[in-house]
């Protein structure tokens, strides 16, 4: 279970991606810190507005940004 390192490593293995290519979002800081230690772009969810700003800062394209 989170924040155990094995949970994050299992997800990376299943995705076939390095941690640096992934964004992890959680409302619990201990889970965010665990993901960040493994190299994820980790975002502590506090509000929707703050989440969108953090995703924008990372250059993450959201659904409304994608062509239809």
PEMOKA-V773000 format. One record per residue. N is the residue number from 1. RES is the residue in one small letter. PHI is phi in radians with two decimals (none if undefined). OMEGA is omega in radians with two decimals (* if undefined). Layout:
n->[N | N]
res->[RES | RES]
phi->[PHI | PHI]
omega->[OMEGA | OMEGA]
This chain:
n->[1 | 2 | 3 | 4 | 5 | 6 | 7 | 8 | 9 | 10 | 11 | 12 | 13 | 14 | 15 | 16 | 17 | 18 | 19 | 20 | 21 | 22 | 23 | 24 | 25 | 26 | 27 | 28 | 29 | 30 | 31 | 32 | 33 | 34 | 35 | 36 | 37 | 38 | 39 | 40 | 41 | 42 | 43 | 44 | 45 | 46 | 47 | 48 | 49 | 50 | 51 | 52 | 53 | 54 | 55 | 56 | 57 | 58 | 59 | 60 | 61 | 62 | 63 | 64 | 65 | 66 | 67 | 68]
res->[x | x | x | x | x | x | x | x | x | x | x | x | x | x | x | x | x | x | x | x | x | x | x | x | x | x | x | x | x | x | x | x | x | x | x | x | x | x | x | x | x | x | x | x | x | x | x | x | x | x | x | x | x | x | x | x | x | x | x | x | x | x | x | x | x | x | x | x]
phi->[none | -1.06 | -1.65 | -1.07 | -0.97 | -1.05 | -1.10 | -1.23 | -1.12 | -1.09 | -1.08 | -1.09 | -1.10 | -1.15 | -1.37 | 1.23 | -2.22 | -1.35 | -1.00 | -1.14 | -1.65 | -2.09 | -1.94 | -1.94 | -2.18 | -2.70 | -1.57 | -1.76 | -1.02 | -1.10 | -1.27 | -1.10 | -1.10 | -1.10 | -1.12 | -1.09 | -1.06 | -1.56 | 1.81 | -1.17 | -1.35 | -1.93 | -2.11 | -1.49 | -1.32 | -2.15 | -2.49 | -1.07 | -1.08 | -1.14 | -1.09 | -1.06 | -1.13 | -1.15 | -1.14 | -1.05 | -1.08 | -1.49 | 1.38 | -1.31 | -1.51 | -1.74 | -0.88 | -1.22 | -1.57 | -1.56 | -1.14 | -1.71]
omega->[3.06 | 0.11 | 3.13 | -3.08 | -3.09 | 3.14 | -3.11 | 3.12 | 3.10 | 3.12 | 3.12 | 3.13 | -3.13 | 3.13 | -3.09 | -3.10 | 3.00 | -3.12 | -3.12 | 3.11 | -3.04 | 3.04 | 3.11 | -3.12 | 3.14 | 3.10 | 3.12 | -3.07 | -3.12 | 3.10 | 3.10 | 3.14 | 3.12 | 3.12 | -3.14 | 3.12 | 3.14 | 3.06 | 3.06 | 2.85 | -2.99 | -3.10 | 3.05 | -3.12 | 3.05 | 3.08 | 3.12 | -3.14 | 3.13 | 3.10 | -3.14 | 3.11 | 3.13 | 3.10 | 3.09 | -3.14 | 3.11 | -3.12 | 3.14 | 3.09 | 3.14 | -3.10 | -3.11 | 3.13 | -3.04 | 3.10 | -3.13 | *]
